[in-house]
Amino acid sequence: MDNQILDEGLKIFAAMEDERMECCIHCGNKWYSMHYRDGVCHSCQKKNLPGRNVMQERQERRGLLAVIVTFLLIGGIIVYMWMH
């Protein structure tokens, strides 16, 4: 009986050894990655903070928006100069 409990404990320990630790991208809380979703710990998930993928998508949209605004600004300056 004791050997079976010890064997099961060693299996669990070995499985946890394969899991890597991860830091939450918002609060920096460090825990096993199996408890994190998209780089966000449970506490921050409950606060509806975005994960890694959502933040990356937002950054890409901001970059695209900056390019569009720059072209519109340059185009507006060219039209203004052409009209005067």
N, C-alpha and C positions, 0 to 999 in steps of 0.2 A: 504493500500500500504506500509506504513512504517513498519507495523508489519511483512509483508512478507519479506521485505529486512532484517529486524532484525533477523527473524527466519532463513533465509538462511545464514546469517553471523554467527549465533550461530552454525549452522550445520557444517559449514566449520571450525570454531574454534574448535569444538569438534573433528572433524576428524583429524585436525593437532595435537591435544593434544595426540591422540593415536600414532602418528608417533614419533619415537625416533630419537634423534640426533646421528650422527655418525661422526667420524673423518676420514679424508682421510689417508690412510696408507703411503702416500708419503709426502704430504705437511702439514698434520695435520689440514687442513681446516675443520671446523665443520659446518655441515648442516644436513638437514633432510635426512634420509637414502633413501627415495624414489628417491632422485636425484643422488645417488651413484650407481655405478655398480661394484660389487665385491670389495667394499671397496675403490674405486678410484673416486675422484671428477671429474667433467667435465673438468676442466683445465688440470689435469694430464692425463685424457683420451685422450685429444687432443694432448698431448705429447707422446702418445702411451706407457705410463708406464703400466707395468703389474698389474693385479689384484691379490687378495688374493689367488685364486685357482692356477693361473699360477706360482706364487712365491712358493707355497707349492709343486707343481709338480717339479719345478726346484730343490728345496731343497732335495726332495726324490731321484731325479736322481743323485745329488751330493753325497748323502750318499751311494747309490749303487755303484757309480764309485769309491768312496774311499775304499769300501770293495774289489772290484775287483783289484784295484791297490795294496792294501795290500797283497792279496793272491799272485799276480804275483811277488811282491817283495820278499816275504818269499819263494816262490817256486824257484825264481832265486838264492837266497842265498843258499838254500838247494842243488840245482844242482851244484852250484859253489863249495861248500864245498865237495860234493861227488866226483867231478871231480878232486879235488886236494888232 
